[in-house]
Amino acid sequence: MELLPKLTAERVLETLRRGVRQEGKRSMQTFTITDITASITDPRMARNPRTPTECFERLEATSSIQKFQSPGYPEKYPVQSRCQWQIRAPKDNAILVKFPVFYIQDSCSSDYVFIFDSLSTDSSRAITQNCGQRPPTNPLEVISSGNFMLINLITDSMIQRPGFEAHYRAIPTITAQTCGGLLTNLSGNFTTPHYPSFYPPMVNCNWNITVPEGMNIRMKFTMFRLKEPGVNIRVCNKDYVQINGTKYCGERSALTLNSNTNTMVVSFHSDSSYTDKGFSAQYNAYDPQNPCPGKFTCATGFCISKELQCDGWNDCGDMSDEKKCQCEEDHFVCDNGMCKPKYWLCDQVNDCGDNSDERGCTCPKSHFHCGDGTCLPQSIMCNGKKDCADGSDETSCKESAGICTDYTFNCANGQCVNKLNAECDKVSDCSDGSDEQGCGCGVRPYKHNRIVGGQNADVGEWPWQVSLHFETSSHVCGASIISEKWLLSAAHCFMTGEPSYREPSSWMTYSGMNDQEKEEKDVQMREVKTIITHADYNQMTYDNDIAVLELKEPLVFTSTVHPVCLPSSSHVFPPGMPCWVTGWGALREGGRTSTVLQKAEVKIINDTICDLVTEGQVTSRMLCSGFLAGGVDACQGDSGGPLVCLSEANIWFQCGIVSWGEGCARRNKPGVYTRLTKFREWIHQHTQV
């Protein structure tokens, strides 16, 4: 049996070239072939030109904005759609397409929009492939390099979404002569072409920055996204920014560079395939003898407050503020010379970077680590008894499969699962499937970019966050959505010396809000019908600091209003786990509340250290969460808001409720939260959630 040669792009290309040469010999007309390409592509994107289709369109772009939509918009696109839009513009023009609404099924393996900088599905001319739902604050906007563009919609999933609306128009082509330039001011800003739209393919820009003699230049990128599939960001062989002879690409959370002279050249290059948002940059001239007047100068040239030097946190981004430090009493010295808070010792997280804070913390032979760092004999693991304070010795016990303890997941049919965090992990462990029921929570419908610098939350980034307003005053406390009619908050928001705080009629809830001072059309206002605080709430110690609020009218779940998942009583949030706290609380101790929703990344602190640094004030119904970056914490006005953690299955679970703390972001004074795993049954008893 003869083996057929493997079909490759090279073989197809050679066949095409041979066919063109033969056709050229037979033709009497003179024509020139400038380029022939062939590439492997998804067969679903191939279209037979002889077969008519309902959603194949040829569009002519002009300077005026025109529109087209996916089939079925704004209801649902049909299953197994194979749609194509070919857009052409006049010569010397490019095409700008903006999607004000973009809502495709989340999995790009089944449903997606693929955009090309050509009229064929050539992967070497792909601009982007997208799926999911985009928030209105971050619409998809793409630009071609020339006067044509191809947009394909492929849908195979049985999950149908509204699709998209697209606006397109012709714009002047970006060339090396129309981007970049000479910058001579002492400070300024510049961006990639058409930022925050995707930059066009095949563009080269050069910015020449010149400041007065004797001064140097500091460059800081406030947004940097040049991501491309399969590109090694250490090599940057495709799209890149080049400064001082070094290329930069990928996505960077912080990038600050300095010059050694009064000039700097910033070069930007994009190749023929895959574009991204690009960058936004700021520059300023500085005196090299005093680069950061009154501040600390990082090795990158970035300036930070002197108070942030040697405080145990990486404020510079390159750790230069934590080197050669004289550690204070409440810190210890890492082997690399950095200072770290003592309560980070032996928390099973490599905070020093060289693991010296975890050295000497290992258990003796035939012992194991509890979640709080305690060492216990292996012989007592999985014995059905709680030997570790956090019960971590009784999780994931294969030996006791099916045996019910306080630390196993209980199925609805009475079966018990000895598996760590079995609920909503997209694996059915219960024979009745109850571990995967009610798992439509904890997802963020909108897809979000990481915003460099700043901690303002994006619209819809935390769709379970609620703002509670008391009478005619503005934001007072936070809450989280756990169902259409129930919110979760802290008891201390209502159990005050003022009786009116306990009256449901005194409160108004705002779901889907981002900015307290803007009229946002998607915000849902609801009155409160019932306030239930824990009967054992202690106003002195904040023990049992939990409350549920019943709404008079149910919420309508949308892209900006969505419930968070509640953990089972056996759910484990290990020490060192990164989580997020959100709210409109004060930006600093004693300061006024924020108008825009704030977010802060913190980490779970083990119980032993939590008890130590709070001087024994925490109970088993509380947990501590400390700072990963300098001065990050919940603060006044965040009370009642959620502390949420992302599971391995990409589901957000609420770990805690903002309860109390000593000041805000004080050293060795982490925030204290109500531990939700201790109240799962209480919540279900009062809400049936």
Secondary structure, DSSP 8 states (H G I E B T S, - for coil): --------HHHHHHHHHHHHHHHHHH--S-------------GGG---TTS--TTEEEEE--SS-EEEE-TTTTT---TT-EEEEEEE--TTEEEEEEEEEEE--S-TTTSEEEEESSSS--GGGEEEEE-SB--TTS-EEEE-SSSEEEEEEE---S----EEEEEEEEEE---TTTS-EEE-SSEEEEESTTTTS---SSEEEEEEEE--TT-EEEEEEEEEEE--TT--TTT--SSEEEETTEEE-EE-S-EEEE-SSSEEEEEEEE-SS----EEEEEEEEE-TTSSSTTSEE-TTS-EE-GGGTTSSS-SSSSSGGGSS----TTEEE-TTS-EEEGGGTTSSS--SSSSTTTTT----TTEEE-TTS-EEEGGGTTSSS--STT-GGGSS-GGGTT---TTSEE-TTS-EE-STT-TTSSS--STT-GGGTT---S--SB-----SSS-B--TTSSTTEEEEEETTS-EEEEEEE-SSSEEEE-GGGT-SSSGGGG-GGGEEEEES--BTTS--TT-EEEEEEEEEE-TT--TTT-TT--EEEEESS-----SS----B---TT----TT-EEEEEES-BSSTT--B-SB-EEEEEEEE-HHHHHHHTTT---TTEEEEEESSTT----TT-TT-EEEEE-TTS-EEEEEEEEE-SSSS-TT--EEEEEGGGGHHHHHHHH--
